[in-house]
Amino acid sequence: MQHTRQQNNESILQQLETDGFSYLDNFCEPALTTQLLSVSREITADIKRTLGKRQIGVGSRAGYREIVQRSPGRWDVPITPEQFSVDHTRMPWWPLITAVLGENAEHAFSGVVTSEPGSDEQFWHIDSPHETVEHASAHAINLFVALTDIPMLMGPTEFACGSHRLTNHLFNPALAVDQLLYQHTNTSPAMLKTAPEQATPVRHSSAVSAGSCLIFDDRIMHRGLANQTSKTRHLAYFSYKRQGYLPYTHFESTRSLFKS
C-alpha cells in the first residue's frame, strides 16, 4: 500500500478514517519540538533517578504512576501539558482532534516514550478496545511527535493498515481482548482475518523527521520497532478522548515512586 503524506486536513482525516493513521510531516515548529524534547529529557532523567535500581515488569499494571515499561528498554513517562508548558488546545493538531472527537474532546494523558539502544520490537497490540458490535467512530486518538529524527534503524511505529476496523472483539468472538491489549506473543495482524480469502492487513512503517507527527486511532493494531542504533529514541505523545469516555488500560498502576 502506498501512503502519500498529505498536509491537507481533509486528506489527513480521510486517511485516519480509512487506514487508522496518518503522517503529519514537519507539523511542529522547531522551537516547539526543542521544548518538548528538553522537558522530556529532564523529567525522564529525574524519574529514572528516583526509580534507581528498583525492577519493574512490562505493562502498566507492573509499573508506577510515574513510569511504565511498555516493553524491555521502552519507557513511558507521563508528562502533563502544564509540565510541557504548552496549551494543548493551541497545538497545531487540535483542529484534527476536535474534527474526530468533537468540540468537547478532552485531554486524556500525555508524556514521552523513550526507546533505549538495543531495545527489541514490541508485540503487536491495541491501546483500547471497541465499545460496540458495530464499527463506531473513534473514541480516542493518539498524536505522536518525533522529537528527533527517527530513521528505520531507530524503530519507528509500525501499523497494521485498516486494522482499527478489524480489532473488534465484540464483533469477532475469536479475538481475546486481553491478548489485543497486553502485548501477547500470539497477537499479530494475521489473527484479524475472519475468512481464508480475506487478506491480512498490510504492515506499514516509515522513517520520520524531528517535528513530524503521527495521528492514529486508539484501536489500531501497532507496535514500536526495534532500536538498532546507539542513540535513544524520544517520542512525545498527546492522547485525547471523546467527552465521557473513560480510558482504563493505559496507566493502571496505583503505586507511586514517591511513596514508601
N, C-alpha and C positions, 0 to 999 in steps of 0.2 A: 504494500500500500504506500503510495507516495503522499507525503504530507507537505503541502505548501503552507508556509508560515505567513499568515495574513495578519496585518495590524488593524484592519477594519473591524470595529466591534461586532458588526453583524456577522461577519465571517467567523470571528472567534466564537461567538455564541452558537453558530450553526455547527461548527466542528465540535464544540463541547457537547452539544446535544447528540450528534451522530457518533463520534468516536469516544466521547467521555473525557477528552482532554484537549488542550490547545497550547501551543507555544506563543509567548509574547516576547518577541525579540527586542532587546535593548529598551525595555519598558521602563526601567528606573533611571533617574538621573544619577550620574556618578557620585554626587555628594550624598544621596540617599543610600546608595549601595555601600559606600565607605562608612557611613554612620552605623548602618545595621551590622556590618562586619566588626567594627570596633567594639560595639556594645556586646555582640555575641561572644567575641573572644574574651572580653573582660569577665562577663558573668559566668561563662563556661569554666574558665580557669578558676574562679572563686569557688564554684560549686564542686569542681573536681578536687580542689584542695580540701574542702570540707569532707567530701566523701572519703578521701585518704585511701587507706588500704582495705576498707570495707568492700566485700564482694557482693555483687547483686546479680541476679539471674537475668534472663531475657524476657521482655514484655512488661507492660505497665503494672501488672499485678505483683511483679517481683521487684519493682523499683521503689523510688521515693517520690514524693510530690514534686521535688525539685529536679529530679533526674531519672531518666528511664534508659535502659539499654535495649534498643529495638532489635538488634542482633549483635553478635560479638564484635566489639570495636565500633559500634554505631550508636552514638549517644544523643539523646533528645533532652534538651534543657528548656523548659517553658520560660518565656520572657514576655511580659505584658507590653502592649503598645506604649504605656507610660514609661516603662523601663527603656524601651527603644527610643523614647522621646519623639513619638510620631502620633498623629491623629489618623487612625486607620480609615476614617470616613473621608479623608482628604488624599488618600493614596490613589495613584493612577488606576488601580484595578477596581476601586469601589463601584464605579458605574456598572461594571460587568457583574459584580456580586449582587447588586440590587436588581439587575435585569433578570437574574436567575432566581434569586431567593425572595425578591420583593423589597419594597422600600423600607420595611421593618426588619430587614435582615440584621442579625446580631453577631457580634464577635464571639467566637467560641473559645479559642485559645491561640496562642502564637508562641514562637520560640525559634530555636536553631537546632538542626541536626548536623552533627559532625561525624564524618566517616574517617577513621584513622587509616594510615597507610597499612596495607595488608589485610584490611577487613574484607571478608568474603561477601558474596552476593546474598541478599536476603531470600527467604522463601516468599513465594507469591502470597498476597493477602489483599483484603479489602479493609477499609477503615471504619465502615459502619454498614449494617445490614439494611436490606429493603424493609419497608413497613407494610406494604400491601401486596396482594397477589398480582394485581395488575401493575404494569410499569407506571410509575409516577414520576413527576418532575423531581429534580434533586432536592434533598432536604439539607444537604451540607456540601460546601465547596471548599477546596483547599487551594491555596496560592503559594507556590514555592518561588523564592527569589535566590538565584545563584549569586553568591557573594564574592566568588572568584570565578575565573574561567574553569569550566568543568569539561575536560576532554573525555573521550570514551574510556581511556585507561583509568580515569579517576572515578568512574562508576556513576554515571547519571541515572535517572529514574527510567525504568522500562515499564511500558504499559501493554496490556492485552487490549487491543483496539476494539471498542464497542462492547467490552465485557460488562460495563455498568448496566446493560440491559439483560445480561445473562447470569449474574450472580444472585439472582432472587431465589433464596431457599424456600420462600413461601409458595412460589410457582413450581419450582423443581425440587421435589422432596428428596432427590438423590444427593442434594447438597447439604452438608452439615455446617451450620452457621459457625460453630466454634472453629472448625477447620479453615473456614474462609477468613476469620478474623485473627486467629492467633498463629499464623505462620506455620502451619502443619507441613510436614515433609511431603505429603502426598498431594498438596494443593498445587494446581497448575492450570493454565488456560485449557488444556485438553479435557479436563473434567467438566467443562461447561457445555460440551456437546450433548445434545439431547437425542440425536439420531445419527446413525452411521454416515449418512450422506452430508451431514452438516459439517462445515469447515471449522477447524479450530481457529479461534481469534488470532489475528496476526499480531506478532510482537513488534513493538516499536520503541526505540530509544535513540537519543541524539545528543551530541555534544552541545553545550550551551555556554554562552559568554557571560561574564560578570554583568549583572544588571538585567539580564533576561529572566523571564518568569515562565512558570508552568501553572496552568489553572486546570483543575480536574475535579470530577465528580467523586464524592467520598466512597461510592460503591464500586468504582472500577478496580479490577484486579491489577496490581502493580507490585514493583519491588525496586529497591536500590541495588545497583550492580556493584561488583567488587571494585575496591580502590587498589589498583595495581601500581600506584605511583608512590613516591616518597613524601608526598605532601598531604595534609589533612583537607578533606572536602568540607566546605561550610555552606549550608543551605538554610536560609531563614524561611519560616512558614507563617502564614496567617490563615487561620481556618474560621469559616463563617457558617452559620446555620440559619435555617428558616425560623422565624419567631415561634416560640413554643416547643421546638424540637429539643429533646434532652439527650445529648451525646453521653454515652456511658462506657465506651470501651477504650477510649484514648488514654486517659490518665486515671487508673483505678486504685492506685495505692493510696492509703490514708496516712501512712507513716511519713515523718519529716526528718530530714537530716539534722534539723536544728532542735530536736527534742531527744532527750536521753532515754 
